[in-house]
Amino acid sequence: MTPSDAHAIVASAGDAILATDTAGMVTFCNRGAMPLLGYGVDELIGHHVSRVISEECHEADVEWRREAIARRSAKAHEAVWIHKDGHRVDVSLMISPLFPDADSDAADAVGTSIVARQLTDQRGLERSARHLAAIVESSDDAIISKDLNSIVRSWNSAAETLFGFTADEMIGKSVRLLIPDDRQLEEDDVLSRIRQGGRVDHYETIRRRKDGRLVPVS
């Protein structure tokens, strides 16, 4: 296969293929990148690759490209890219070191090649769910989910701190364990409104910790 043949194959591939120099500037992109990202070739080449990468993935992208060059090997990743119109695109990536010629054992890498493919809707949903779960777990607010029978389904670290119960102690148990006897009707009202498709804005009340101490909460 001649170099021109290889270039033609890469240029027409269905996956988005970008090349960057060691500083992250885009030096090549194929036609497959156009539908994925919405940019024209001249809008990407000469610009930093961070232009298409979501802000939360910037640091990881730098590290992945640095790792590919240092290890002289390819590795798969998942990330979120940003389409020209602003919507987020979940992608799987293969990031490889880019060498100036076939003698890669002797040459230093001149950059990276990035092959990107949009994740299926299900994969994207799973990734989004993991991201949201991480946000909930790291929140300073106590965040609890329950079913319509008041059974706790999730319990983050801040809930452990506020109420004294661990997740293992509360998941599968009734959230009513936290509610003083004289406030049990509050839970009945909340569930009734939720069952009817309504919502309950924040309100101030009292809840009971594991040690029996009452705490005011919003």
Residue pairs with C-beta under 8 A, 6 or more apart in sequence:
10 17
10 30
11 30
11 31
12 30
12 31
12 32
13 30
13 32
14 32
15 32
15 115
15 116
15 117
16 29
16 30
16 32
16 33
16 36
16 37
16 91
16 114
16 115
16 116
16 117
17 28
17 29
17 30
17 32
17 33
17 113
17 114
17 115
17 116
18 26
18 28
18 29
18 30
18 33
18 44
18 49
18 113
18 114
18 116
19 26
19 27
19 28
19 29
19 98
19 111
19 112
19 113
19 114
20 26
20 27
20 49
20 65
20 98
20 111
20 112
20 114
21 27
21 110
21 111
22 69
22 109
22 110
22 111
23 48
24 48
24 49
24 50
24 61
24 62
24 65
25 46
25 47
25 48
25 49
26 44
26 45
26 46
26 47
26 48
26 49
26 51
27 45
27 111
28 45
29 41
29 44
29 45
33 39
33 44
33 116
34 40
34 41
36 81
36 83
36 89
36 91
36 116
36 118
37 44
37 52
37 81
37 82
37 83
37 84
37 89
38 83
38 84
38 85
39 51
39 52
39 84
43 84
44 51
44 52
49 61
49 114
50 58
50 61
52 81
52 82
53 61
53 79
53 80
53 81
53 82
54 79
54 80
54 81
54 82
54 88
56 80
57 79
57 80
57 81
60 77
60 79
61 79
64 75
64 77
64 93
64 95
65 95
65 112
67 75
68 74
68 75
68 95
68 96
68 97
68 109
68 112
69 97
69 109
69 111
69 112
71 97
72 97
72 104
72 109
73 96
73 97
74 94
74 95
74 96
74 97
75 94
75 95
76 92
76 93
76 94
77 92
77 93
77 94
77 95
78 90
78 91
78 92
78 93
78 119
78 127
79 90
79 91
79 93
80 88
80 89
80 90
80 91
80 127
81 88
81 89
81 91
81 116
82 88
82 89
83 89
89 118
90 118
90 119
90 123
90 124
90 127
90 128
91 116
91 117
91 118
91 119
92 116
92 117
92 119
92 123
93 114
93 115
93 116
94 114
94 115
95 112
95 113
95 114
96 112
96 113
96 114
96 115
97 104
97 109
97 111
97 112
97 113
98 109
98 110
98 111
98 112
98 113
99 107
99 108
99 109
99 110
100 107
100 110
101 107
119 127
136 143
136 154
136 156
137 156
137 157
138 157
139 156
139 158
140 158
141 158
142 156
142 158
142 159
142 161
142 162
142 163
142 217
143 154
143 156
143 158
143 159
144 152
144 154
144 155
144 156
144 159
144 170
144 175
145 152
145 153
145 154
146 152
146 153
146 175
147 153
148 191
148 194
148 195
149 174
150 174
150 175
150 176
150 187
150 191
151 172
151 173
151 174
151 175
152 170
152 171
152 172
152 173
152 174
152 175
153 171
154 167
154 171
155 165
155 166
155 167
155 170
155 171
156 167
159 165
159 167
159 170
160 166
160 167
162 209
162 215
162 217
163 170
163 178
163 207
163 209
163 210
163 215
164 209
164 210
164 211
165 177
165 210
169 210
170 177
175 187
176 184
176 187
177 208
178 207
178 208
179 186
179 187
179 207
179 208
180 206
180 207
180 208
180 214
183 205
183 206
186 205
190 200
193 199
193 200
194 200
202 218
203 218
204 216
204 217
204 218
205 216
205 217
205 218
206 214
206 215
206 216
206 217
207 214
207 215
207 217
208 214
208 215
209 215
